[in-house]
Amino acid sequence: MASHRRPARVTVLTAAAATAATALGAVPASADPSGTPEATRATVDRLYEEAERATEGYNKADERADALRRTLAQAQDGVARGQERINRMRGALGSVAGAQYRSGGIDPALALLLSADPDSYLDRASVLDRVSSRQGAALSRLRDELRASTQKRSEARRLLAELERSRTQVAAHKRTVERKLAEARRLLASLTAEERESFDRDARASRSGRDDLPPLGDLGPASSRAAAAVVAARSAIGRPYVWGATGPSAFDCSGLMVWSYRQAGISLPRTSSAQRYAGRRVPLAQAQPGDLVTYRDDASHVGIYAGDGQVIHAPYPGARVRYDPVGMMSHVTVTRV
């Protein structure tokens, strides 16, 4: 099992900072003339962490928008089917009205119902006592259908307004993520190539783990499905982190968990904060391959335990899916699905 000693307090996000910055090849132009390389590194780490939290908000809002779209489609379908029933009922009652007219008159209740203003009918439903019992039953059913249709239309309008609000939230979170990532790239571009290489070395050394973690046993997967999820996650090693992505060619952290467990036949919530509660909590010392491991007090990052003290995760923008020590971040929580 990998050692858990950490020679320096450098967050796992710094590795992406160094890697992405090296790829930029930009001419150093200090973003903050008074800042030191260490201060720049701390700022980049913070920006990546904030971007990941904003990504979590984006995923949550996007998931809500998807659910609203499905519910709205069902509501609109219900409105359409209800209108078809109303049209059929009105057609049948129209035939009755035609027969009454040909025989010398039309009942006022039928005339009212067949008008273009059904609301006035609902307000004056007492006219039902003026028609025969058979016609009254038909009119009563139509009245109920009209009321139900009015409620469904109102619900559809409410869902549409809520969907628009959710879309606005999705767009706001997206702008936040993009702004923070752009700022991180700008800061990285202000460093010299030598400074970026130093950051990369420090960050890689720091990922050996923390020395305050309990010893981890060498247990097998908790279930066959957990084993299948680990196999799927391993197959994603080397694929890029893209925020909001759920595979198969790219992932964000929670998207990798959703995809991996989907290959095992299990549906997980979209966000890492929800994934923390997607099963039974177990102590870290009892972690088994396939367990979900969430980080930070708000569970804004997640990986899958792969055994031997390692997790597989999609780290951050600019990095690829990989192994890292289970103790790479603070507030470790283990969930068995």
N, C-alpha and C positions, 0 to 999 in steps of 0.2 A: 504494500500500500504506500502511496506517496507520502512523504514527510509533510508535517503541518507547520514547519517553521516559516515565519515571515520576517525577513531581515529589514523590511522597510514598509511603512504604511502607504502603499500606493494602490489605488483602486484598480479593479480589472479593466475599467474603461480606458485607462491610459494606454493600453496596448493598441487599441484601435486608433487612438490619437496619433501615436507614433507611426503606425503603419499607413494610415490615410495620409498623413502629412508627407511622408516620404514619397508617396505616389504623386502628390501634388507637384513637387519639383518647383515650387514657387520661389521667387527671389525674396529673401528675407526683408520684411518691411515692418518694423515693430508696430503692433496694434496698440501697445501701451508703452510709451518710452520709459516710464518709471517702473514698469513691471519687471520682475526677475523671471528667468525660465521656470523656477519652481512655482511662482505665482501663476504663470501662464498655464502650467500643467494642472494646478488645482482648479483654475477656472474652466479649463477644458473638461476635466472630470465632472465638475458640477453641471456644465452645460449638457453633457451626454446623459447624466442622470435625470436632469430636468426634461430633456427631450424624451427619455424613455417613459417618464411619468405622463408627459403629454400624449405619447403614443398610446399609453394605457387608456387615457381619456378618449382618444380618437377611436380606439377599438370598441370601447363601451358605447359611445354614441352611435357608431356605425352599426353595431349589433342591435341597438334599440331601433334604429331606422329600418333595418331589415325586418325586424319583428312587426313594426308598424305597417310596413308595406304589405306584408302578408295578411295582417288583420284587416287593413283597408280593402284589399282585394276581396276578401271574404265578405266584408260588409257591403261592398258595391255589388257583388254577385247576389247577395241576399236581397238588396233593393231591386235589382233587375228581375229576379224570380218572383218577388212579391208583386211587382208591377204587372207581370204576365198574368198572375192569378187575378189581380184586380181587373185587368182588361177582359179576361174570360167571364168573370162574374158580371161585369157591366154589360158585356155582350148578351149574356143570358137574360139579364133583367131588361135590357133594351128590347129583346124579343117580346117579353111580357108587356112592356109599355106599348109596343106597336100593336099588339093584339087588342089591348084595352082601347087604344085610340080608334082603331077600326070599328070597335063595337060601341063607340060613342063617347069616349073620354079617356083620360089618363090620370092615374092616381097622383096627387100632389107629391107624395113621398118619392115616387119613382122619378118624377120630373126634377125634384130637387137633387136626388142622388146622381142622375145622369147629367147634371150641370157640370160646368168646368171648374166649379169651386167646391171641392170636397170638404174644405174646412167648415163651410157654412152648414154642411150636412152633419158633421161631427158635433157642432154646437147645438143642433136642433134635432137630435136623435129621437126626440119624443114623437116625431111624426110616424114612427113605426107602428103605433097603435091604430093607424088609419088604413092599414093594408091587411090583406088576409094573412092568416097564420103562416101559410107556406111562403108567401112573399116576405113576410116579416122575418122569418128565419134566414132567408137568403140575404136580406138587407142587413141583418145583424152580423152575419158572417163577413159581409163586405165592409161593414163598419169596423170590425175588428182588424181586418186586413189593412184598411186605410190607416188606422191608428198605428199598427205595427210598422207600416211603411214610413209613416212620418217619423217614428222613433229611429228606424234604421237610417233614414236620410240624415237625421240630426247627428247620429253616431258617426256616420261616414264623414260629415263635415268636421266634426271634432277630431277624428283621426287624421284627416288631411291637414288640419292646422297643426296638430302635434308633430306630424311627420315633417312639416316645413321647419318647425322649431328644432327638431332633431338634426335635420340637414344643416341648419345654421351652426349648431354645436359641432358637428363633424368638420365643417369648413374652418371654424375657429381653432379647433385642436390641430388641424392640419397646418394652418398658418403658424401656430406656435412651434410645432415640431420643426418645420422648415426654417423658421427664423433662428432657433437655437442651434441647429446643425450648421447653418451658414456661418453663424458667429464662431462656432468651434473650428470650422475650416479656416476662417480668417485668422484666428489666433495661431493655429498650427502653422499656417503659412508665414507667420512672423518669426518663426524659430529657424535657426541655422540647421543644416543637415546633421551636424555633429550633435546638437542639442536633441534633435529628434531621435537619433540613434541611442543617445544616453537614456532618454525616456523609455525607449523600447526595451533596453537591457534591464532597467530598474523594474519596469512593469512585469516583465517575464520572470524575474527573480522573485518578485513579490507574490506570484501566483502559486508558490509552493504551499501556501495555506497558512492557517492561524494555529498557534500553539495552545489555544484555550479550548479546543474542541475535544469531545470525548472520543475514546478509541472506537473505531467502527469495525464491526464483525465482517466476516467474509460469507455473508448469507446469499442464497440464490434468490431469484425473482419470487415475488409474493404470489404470482399466478401465471398461467400460460399467456394470458392477455398482457400482463405487465412485461413478460419476456418479449412478446411480439412488438410492443411499443418501443422497447429498447433497441431491438433489431432495426425497426424503422428509423429511429433517431440516428443510429450509427450509419445508416445508409445515406443520411443527409449531411454527414461530415463533409466540410469543404464548400457547402453551398452558401451563398452570401446572405447577410442580414439585410433585409429591406423592411422598413417599418410598415406595418399594416398587412404584411404578406403571410399567407398560410400555406405556402408550398404549391406545387412540389419543387419548384426551381429556386425559391427564395423564401425566407421566413423572418418574422420577428420572434421574440422569445416565446410569447404565449402561442403564436401561430405554429411554432415547431411542435409544441405539446399537443395542440389540437390535431395536427396532421399525423403525428406519430401514433396517438391513441386511436385515431380514426382507422388507421391501418390494422389496428387490433380489434376493431369492431365496437369501440367505445366512443361516445360523443362527450366532449368536454366543453365547458363554457369558454367563450372567446378570450376573456381577459385573465391575466395572471392573478389579480385579486380575487376573482371568482374561483379560479382553479385551486387556490389555497383551501377552499371549503368544499371541494368536489369529492371528498372522501373522508377517511378517518385519519386524524392527526396521530402521528407516532413519534417517539423520541428519535433524535438524530442518531443515537447509538444503535438503534434498531433498524436503520434505513436498509431497504432492500432494492435491488435493481427494478426499475419501473416506477418507483415512488417519485412524486413531484416534489421538487425542492424550491420553495419561494424565498425571496430575499427582501430586505429592508422592512421597516415597520408597516409600510403600506402595500407590501407584496407586489411591487412594481417590476420585479424581475423573477423569472422562473426557469428552471432547468429540469432534466430528468436524471435521476440517480442511475449511474451505470455500473456501480460496484467499485471496489478498490479505492474508495474515497474520492471518486471522480463523478462529475456531472457532465452531461452533454447539453449544450445550450447555444442559442444564437446570441452572441454577446452585445453587439451594438453596431451602428452604421460604420461601414468600412472594414468590418471583420467578417469572418466566416464561421459557420457552425463548427464547434470544436469541443474537446474535452477541457475542463478546468477543475481544480480542486473544489470539493463541496463547500469548503470554508472561505471561498473567495470574497464574499461580501458579508455584511452584518445581518442580524435578525433572521437566522436560518430556521425555516419551518418545513417539516416533512409531512406530506399528505399521501396516504395510500389509497389509490382509486379502487 
